[in-house]
Amino acid sequence: SDLLAGVLKRFKTSFDGAEFILKSHSGSTASFDTEMSMTQNIGNGLRLRVKFKGTLDFQPQGTWSTAAHLKGPMTLLNGKGDEKGTGDVAVEITQTFE
């Protein structure tokens, strides 16, 4: 979406080490087990790093994402890479297309 693209650009967000393993497939949904790392520049010399693990669902026709269930540990880093905080993050998204 335009909103997500704007957030990713504004906060200089990157994803790496993404791995998708097909978990199941039906006529309307392909579900993948996934792992990925997200790094986001959140300003003031700080970066947020999250190691997500969970599932992503897609419509096979058109590859539209219909659901995301991701969670993982979060680390807040300064410009030198020193740890400044930790926590956990969970993301739950569902959407439909007509």
C-alpha positions in Angstrom: 0.0 0.0 0.0 1.0 3.6 -0.3 1.0 4.1 3.4 3.3 1.1 4.0 5.7 2.3 1.2 5.8 5.7 2.8 6.6 4.3 6.3 9.3 2.1 4.9 10.9 5.0 3.0 10.6 7.6 5.8 12.0 5.3 8.5 14.6 3.7 6.2 13.3 0.2 6.9 15.1 -2.9 5.5 14.4 -6.6 5.7 17.1 -9.2 5.4 17.5 -13.0 5.9 13.9 -13.6 4.8 13.0 -17.2 4.5 9.6 -18.5 3.3 8.7 -22.2 3.6 5.3 -23.3 2.1 3.2 -24.6 5.0 -0.1 -25.2 3.2 -2.0 -24.4 0.0 -5.7 -24.2 -0.8 -7.5 -22.7 -3.8 -7.6 -19.2 -2.2 -4.7 -19.2 0.2 -1.0 -20.1 0.3 0.4 -20.1 3.9 4.1 -19.8 4.6 6.2 -20.2 7.7 8.6 -17.3 7.7 11.6 -15.8 9.5 13.1 -12.4 8.7 15.0 -9.6 10.4 13.8 -6.0 10.1 16.0 -3.0 10.8 14.4 0.5 11.0 16.1 3.9 11.6 13.8 5.6 14.1 15.7 8.9 14.4 18.0 10.5 16.9 20.8 8.0 15.9 18.7 5.0 17.0 17.8 1.8 15.2 15.2 -0.8 15.9 16.0 -4.4 15.0 13.3 -7.1 15.2 13.8 -10.8 14.4 10.3 -11.8 13.3 9.1 -15.4 13.1 5.5 -16.5 12.1 3.2 -17.0 9.2 2.3 -15.0 6.1 -0.8 -15.8 3.9 -1.1 -14.9 0.3 -3.7 -15.2 -2.5 -2.1 -17.4 -5.1 -3.7 -15.4 -7.9 -2.0 -12.0 -7.8 0.2 -12.8 -4.8 -1.7 -10.3 -2.5 -0.9 -10.7 1.1 -4.1 -11.5 3.2 -2.6 -12.1 6.6 0.5 -11.7 8.7 1.1 -13.2 12.1 4.6 -12.2 13.2 6.4 -11.9 16.5 9.9 -11.7 17.9 12.5 -10.1 20.1 13.3 -6.4 19.6 16.5 -4.6 20.2 17.1 -0.8 20.3 20.6 0.1 19.2 22.5 3.4 19.1 24.7 4.5 16.2 27.7 2.5 17.5 25.6 -0.7 17.6 25.4 -0.7 21.4 22.2 -2.1 22.9 20.0 0.5 24.5 16.8 -1.5 25.2 15.0 -4.8 24.5 11.5 -6.1 24.3 9.1 -8.1 22.2 7.0 -7.2 19.2 3.9 -8.8 17.7 2.2 -7.9 14.4 -1.2 -9.2 13.4 -2.6 -8.1 10.1 -5.6 -9.3 8.0 -7.0 -7.8 4.8 -9.4 -8.7 2.1 -9.5 -7.8 -1.6 -12.5 -7.6 -3.9 
